[in-house]
């Protein structure tokens, strides 16, 4: 079966904006490397494996219940995909944010083997 890049990205966007943790994890390999665009390390926060990603997502969706990603453009081929987005949300007890960024995805057999997020910083 041929890789359908647009359908893959549409599904990716749909499960993330639905906060569908099972749907997100179904798109990932068991050994996925997940790097959030925020954290104390130069790469942000790194989580390896679906169990770790599940916990990370659960905490993030609880902390920012209205978070969403609106795609601005994407590129997808069988080995890689890039999804650019505008993310908005309001953390519990915090101020609403709006930030542009992208996910760089490494794909293996139609699943996400690595998801590295990058976002614009404000100085």
Secondary structure, 3 states (H helix, E strand, C coil): CCCCHHHHHHHHHHHHHCCCHHHHHHCEEEEEEEEEEEEEECCEEEEECHHHHHHHHHHHHHHCCCCEEEEEEEEECCCEEEEEEEEEEECCCCCEEEEEEEEEEEEECCEEEEEEEEECCCC
